[in-house]
Amino acid sequence: MTTRAHTVAFEGVEARPVEVQCALSAGIPSFAIVGLPDKAVSEARERVRAAMSALGLALPSRRITINLSPADLPKEGSHFDLPIALALMAALSIIPAEAVDQTVALGELSLDGTLVPVLGALPAALAAAEAERSLLCPEGCGPEAAWVGGTQVIAAGSLLSVMRHFTGAAPIAPARPGEVETAGHLPDMADVKGQERAKRALEVAAAGRHHLMMVGTPGSGKSMLAKRLPSILPPLSAAEALETSMIHSLAGLIDAGGISRLRPFREPHHTASKAAIVGGGKGAKPGEMSLAHNGVLFMDEFPEYPRDVLETLRQPIETGDVVVARANAHLRYPCRFLLVAAANPCKCGMMFDPAQACGRAPGCGTEYLSRISGPLLDRFDIRLDIPPVSFSDLDQPAPAEGSAAIAARVSAAREIQTARFAETPDMRVNGDMEGTLLEEVAAPDAEGRTLLQDAAQRFGLTARGYHRVLKVARTIADLEGAEQVQRPHLAEALSYRIVTREMA
């Protein structure tokens, strides 16, 4: 007789179903696991043996064969421990085989039978819902997995409680979805003195998810501004929280308390490798691009990143996803992030400071910023020169308007965009617009069209630059509640596009 349990193997954010088959046969006593397991899966037999022994259950003196089907799919990770134990206990008639067959399970076993939380509970719950089965997982994964809502999630603390649940001795109540409360408070825009133009640009960028680049001297407040961007972004919707948490679940970034509605803010160091930014390494794990999905990717000291790392940003910015291609893996991860880049104007950073003028200007700045290729720079919707803050500005009282007031305007503009793109699931904000829809939604009035045509001819806007100006202008109009894009909206959008020669 062959008993069956069910689990998953992960390919990117997708959870592929795996059937765990257990057969007991006559022969020399042994315990074999087949089906392309990695080292962690092969070692499961020792953990299962010790965990069952801790419950007073001895393995039979027979040949035990565990097959992980499909056998040509690589199996990685310690989450196969629990389904292997379930299939074996069902084969020994300790728990009902029918109940095990209707359950997707994952979890690592300690030697004393305790269940240890594992990665990927959220994608596994989605796979269980699609297969119309319940999910059995460690207790620490329950609040995360229950967010799916389409299946019953049983979160157990040990193999003993699993056995008592299946035999009906002590049924486990279904897990409830958990949400992590944001501890403390986010940095507030009211902390920023001066830089009114930069704060306005951040508001526009947040409202329409427009990529932003800031160039300014050291100490002008670039990092301070970027780190306050999450405080004006609306919280994640339920669908966005699920999407984002799928990636964070695979990366092990979800706490036991559940998932968070706070938009992710990732700030990799400029020495980060290509695999760290794009994704890859062992198991082709998601990189910083994907971990910033539906949030902010802040890249400080932008020209200092390796050239090959910067160039990998070009395609994901346009498509909203990234493909991690390796010899044994070809995985696609979503990465619709808001890119905020910050850079000094030159190597020493003082090219525009009259008190500390750079002796190699202007060639120093041209050489330094030329590390950013023209096609990549063209993908930034908003470009800003950040002037140094004077001491007189620092002595001024804090601005009356803080993050709460700005966030209210951003949220209102996002609601307009949600209604606008209700019929187009691939688009959520103005930054996603393209094609015919862009021409219809962002069509300017007669005066605005004349202004845009004159600016395009005079400053040599590319086709991409022309369309990005329209997107930004549409967002500015949404912030004001205007039905049509007008000349003032386009004028402001063009001011963010036409910058000093050193950035052009």
GUBA-35289 format. One line per field, with one value per residue (C-alpha): residue number from 1; x, y negated, z. Coordinates in steps of 0.5 Angstrom, whole numbers. Example, Ala and Ser with C-alpha at 12.3 -4.5 7.8 and 13.67 -1.06 7.14 Angstrom:
REM GUBA-35289
seq = (1|2)
X = (25|27)
Y = (9|2)
Z = (16|14)
This chain:
REM GUBA-35289
seq = (1|2|3|4|5|6|7|8|9|10|11|12|13|14|15|16|17|18|19|20|21|22|23|24|25|26|27|28|29|30|31|32|33|34|35|36|37|38|39|40|41|42|43|44|45|46|47|48|49|50|51|52|53|54|55|56|57|58|59|60|61|62|63|64|65|66|67|68|69|70|71|72|73|74|75|76|77|78|79|80|81|82|83|84|85|86|87|88|89|90|91|92|93|94|95|96|97|98|99|100|101|102|103|104|105|106|107|108|109|110|111|112|113|114|115|116|117|118|119|120|121|122|123|124|125|126|127|128|129|130|131|132|133|134|135|136|137|138|139|140|141|142|143|144|145|146|147|148|149|150|151|152|153|154|155|156|157|158|159|160|161|162|163|164|165|166|167|168|169|170|171|172|173|174|175|176|177|178|179|180|181|182|183|184|185|186|187|188|189|190|191|192|193|194|195|196|197|198|199|200|201|202|203|204|205|206|207|208|209|210|211|212|213|214|215|216|217|218|219|220|221|222|223|224|225|226|227|228|229|230|231|232|233|234|235|236|237|238|239|240|241|242|243|244|245|246|247|248|249|250|251|252|253|254|255|256|257|258|259|260|261|262|263|264|265|266|267|268|269|270|271|272|273|274|275|276|277|278|279|280|281|282|283|284|285|286|287|288|289|290|291|292|293|294|295|296|297|298|299|300|301|302|303|304|305|306|307|308|309|310|311|312|313|314|315|316|317|318|319|320|321|322|323|324|325|326|327|328|329|330|331|332|333|334|335|336|337|338|339|340|341|342|343|344|345|346|347|348|349|350|351|352|353|354|355|356|357|358|359|360|361|362|363|364|365|366|367|368|369|370|371|372|373|374|375|376|377|378|379|380|381|382|383|384|385|386|387|388|389|390|391|392|393|394|395|396|397|398|399|400|401|402|403|404|405|406|407|408|409|410|411|412|413|414|415|416|417|418|419|420|421|422|423|424|425|426|427|428|429|430|431|432|433|434|435|436|437|438|439|440|441|442|443|444|445|446|447|448|449|450|451|452|453|454|455|456|457|458|459|460|461|462|463|464|465|466|467|468|469|470|471|472|473|474|475|476|477|478|479|480|481|482|483|484|485|486|487|488|489|490|491|492|493|494|495|496|497|498|499|500|501|502|503|504)
X = (0|2|0|1|2|3|7|11|17|19|21|21|14|11|10|10|6|10|7|10|9|11|11|13|16|19|27|33|31|33|30|31|29|28|26|32|33|38|42|37|32|36|38|30|30|34|30|24|27|29|22|18|22|21|14|15|14|19|20|18|24|22|24|22|22|20|19|18|14|15|22|25|23|29|27|31|30|28|20|20|20|13|10|15|13|6|6|10|5|-1|3|4|-4|-2|-6|-12|-9|-15|-14|-7|-9|-13|-7|-2|4|11|15|22|22|27|30|24|19|18|16|21|18|20|20|15|8|5|6|4|-2|-4|-2|-6|-12|-12|-11|-18|-14|-12|-5|-1|5|9|5|10|8|0|-1|2|-1|-8|-8|-9|-16|-18|-16|-16|-10|-8|-2|1|7|10|9|5|0|-1|-2|-7|-11|-11|-14|-19|-16|-15|-17|-13|-17|-16|-10|-12|-9|-4|-2|5|3|9|13|14|13|16|21|16|17|16|24|26|28|28|28|21|22|25|19|14|18|17|10|9|13|9|3|4|10|15|22|26|34|37|44|47|53|54|49|44|39|38|38|34|29|29|28|22|18|15|11|7|6|-1|-1|-1|-8|-10|-8|-1|1|0|4|10|9|10|17|19|16|21|27|25|23|16|16|12|6|4|5|5|2|8|11|18|24|30|37|42|50|53|58|52|53|49|46|44|41|37|37|41|46|44|37|36|33|30|34|33|29|24|24|22|16|10|15|21|28|33|40|45|51|48|55|59|55|58|56|54|49|46|45|41|36|34|29|26|24|20|17|16|19|26|28|33|37|41|44|39|33|30|25|21|20|15|19|14|18|19|27|30|37|42|48|54|55|62|67|69|62|63|63|57|59|61|65|69|69|72|79|77|70|67|70|70|62|62|66|63|56|58|58|50|49|44|39|38|38|32|28|28|21|24|31|32|38|38|42|46|42|44|45|39|34|36|35|28|22|19|15|7|6|8|8|0|-2|2|0|-7|-6|-2|-8|-13|-9|-8|-16|-17|-12|-15|-22|-18|-15|-20|-21|-14|-11|-4|-4|-5|-2|0|7|5|1|3|0|-7|-9|-3|-5|-13|-12|-6|-8|-7|-11|-9|-4|-1|0|4|8|10|12|16|20|21|24|28|31|31|26|26|20|21|22|16|11|14|13|6|5|8|3|-3|0|0|-7|-9|-6|-10|-17|-17|-20|-15|-8|-7|-1|1|1|6|10|12|13|18|21|23|25|30|36|43|47|51|45|43)
Y = (0|-7|-13|-20|-27|-34|-39|-44|-46|-53|-56|-64|-66|-60|-54|-48|-42|-36|-29|-25|-18|-13|-5|0|6|13|13|10|5|-2|-9|-12|-19|-19|-24|-29|-32|-36|-35|-38|-34|-28|-29|-29|-22|-23|-28|-25|-18|-22|-26|-20|-17|-22|-21|-13|-11|-7|-6|1|6|6|2|-5|-9|-16|-19|-26|-27|-29|-26|-31|-37|-39|-39|-44|-46|-43|-44|-37|-34|-35|-32|-26|-25|-25|-20|-15|-16|-15|-8|-6|-7|-12|-18|-17|-17|-20|-26|-27|-26|-33|-37|-41|-41|-44|-45|-43|-38|-39|-32|-33|-33|-41|-44|-50|-56|-55|-60|-60|-59|-64|-62|-55|-57|-60|-53|-49|-54|-52|-45|-46|-43|-45|-48|-45|-49|-51|-55|-61|-61|-61|-68|-69|-63|-65|-72|-68|-67|-61|-55|-53|-54|-49|-52|-46|-47|-40|-33|-31|-36|-34|-27|-29|-33|-28|-23|-28|-27|-35|-39|-45|-51|-55|-60|-67|-72|-77|-84|-87|-94|-99|-100|-107|-112|-114|-120|-126|-131|-137|-135|-138|-145|-149|-144|-146|-144|-137|-136|-138|-133|-127|-129|-128|-122|-118|-120|-117|-112|-116|-115|-120|-122|-128|-131|-135|-137|-133|-135|-138|-133|-128|-122|-125|-127|-120|-116|-120|-118|-112|-117|-120|-113|-110|-103|-97|-95|-88|-85|-89|-86|-79|-80|-84|-79|-73|-75|-77|-70|-67|-71|-70|-77|-76|-76|-71|-76|-76|-81|-89|-94|-99|-99|-96|-101|-98|-102|-97|-99|-102|-96|-91|-85|-84|-78|-82|-87|-83|-76|-70|-66|-59|-58|-64|-68|-75|-81|-88|-90|-85|-86|-93|-91|-96|-100|-104|-103|-108|-108|-113|-115|-112|-113|-109|-103|-98|-100|-93|-93|-100|-97|-92|-97|-99|-93|-92|-100|-99|-92|-92|-85|-82|-75|-71|-66|-61|-55|-51|-56|-61|-65|-71|-76|-82|-89|-95|-99|-107|-108|-114|-115|-120|-123|-128|-133|-131|-126|-131|-133|-141|-143|-148|-150|-157|-157|-150|-151|-144|-146|-141|-144|-143|-137|-133|-133|-131|-125|-123|-123|-120|-113|-114|-112|-116|-111|-110|-117|-118|-113|-118|-122|-127|-130|-135|-139|-140|-146|-146|-148|-155|-156|-161|-156|-151|-157|-157|-154|-147|-147|-147|-142|-135|-128|-127|-133|-131|-124|-126|-129|-123|-118|-122|-122|-115|-114|-117|-113|-107|-108|-110|-104|-99|-96|-95|-90|-91|-99|-102|-108|-114|-111|-105|-108|-107|-107|-109|-110|-115|-119|-119|-120|-125|-129|-136|-142|-147|-151|-146|-142|-148|-149|-141|-141|-148|-144|-138|-141|-146|-141|-135|-131|-123|-120|-116|-123|-126|-121|-121|-129|-127|-122|-127|-132|-127|-126|-134|-134|-129|-132|-138|-134|-137|-133|-135|-136|-144|-148|-150|-142|-141|-147|-144|-137|-140|-143|-137|-134|-140|-140|-143|-140|-136|-132|-132)
Z = (0|-2|2|0|3|-1|0|-5|-8|-10|-17|-16|-12|-15|-11|-15|-12|-10|-8|-2|-3|2|1|6|3|5|5|9|14|10|10|3|0|-8|-13|-14|-6|-4|2|7|4|4|12|13|14|21|23|22|25|32|32|32|37|41|41|43|35|33|25|23|21|13|7|7|1|0|-7|-8|-15|-20|-19|-25|-20|-16|-8|-4|3|10|9|7|14|16|10|10|17|15|9|14|20|15|12|19|20|26|23|17|10|8|12|10|3|3|7|4|9|10|16|19|25|31|34|40|35|35|29|26|22|15|9|4|8|4|-3|0|2|-5|-8|-2|-4|-12|-10|-5|0|7|9|15|18|24|29|27|20|21|22|15|11|14|10|3|6|1|5|12|15|21|25|30|35|35|31|37|36|29|31|36|31|26|30|33|40|40|34|33|31|24|25|24|19|23|21|24|27|25|31|33|28|21|20|18|13|18|20|13|13|7|0|-1|-9|-7|-2|-8|-13|-7|-7|-14|-15|-9|-12|-19|-18|-22|-21|-18|-19|-14|-15|-10|-5|1|7|2|5|-1|4|9|4|1|8|9|3|6|11|5|1|2|6|2|0|1|-6|-6|1|-1|-7|-3|2|-3|-4|3|5|0|3|10|12|15|22|26|28|20|15|14|11|11|4|3|3|1|1|-1|-1|-7|-6|-7|-12|-19|-16|-9|-13|-19|-15|-16|-12|-9|-11|-15|-9|-10|-10|-8|-14|-12|-5|-6|-10|-9|-5|-5|-8|-5|-9|-5|-9|-15|-20|-15|-16|-21|-29|-30|-24|-26|-33|-30|-28|-35|-37|-30|-30|-36|-35|-28|-27|-27|-30|-26|-31|-29|-31|-27|-26|-30|-25|-26|-20|-20|-18|-19|-15|-14|-16|-12|-14|-10|-13|-11|-17|-18|-14|-9|-9|-8|-15|-14|-7|-8|-2|-3|-11|-14|-18|-23|-25|-30|-32|-26|-26|-33|-32|-25|-28|-34|-30|-31|-38|-42|-43|-36|-34|-39|-35|-29|-29|-25|-24|-19|-17|-9|-7|0|6|9|16|16|14|19|24|22|26|23|17|19|14|16|12|14|10|4|5|5|-2|-5|-2|-6|-12|-12|-11|-17|-21|-18|-21|-27|-28|-25|-32|-33|-28|-31|-29|-22|-22|-28|-28|-31|-37|-44|-51|-53|-46|-44|-50|-48|-40|-41|-47|-45|-47|-53|-49|-46|-53|-56|-50|-50|-57|-57|-51|-54|-60|-56|-51|-56|-51|-53|-55|-48|-45|-48|-45|-38|-38|-40|-34|-29|-32|-31|-24|-22|-25|-20|-14|-16|-18|-25|-30|-36|-36|-37|-39|-31|-30|-36|-34|-28|-31|-36|-30|-27|-34|-36|-32|-32|-37|-32|-31|-38)
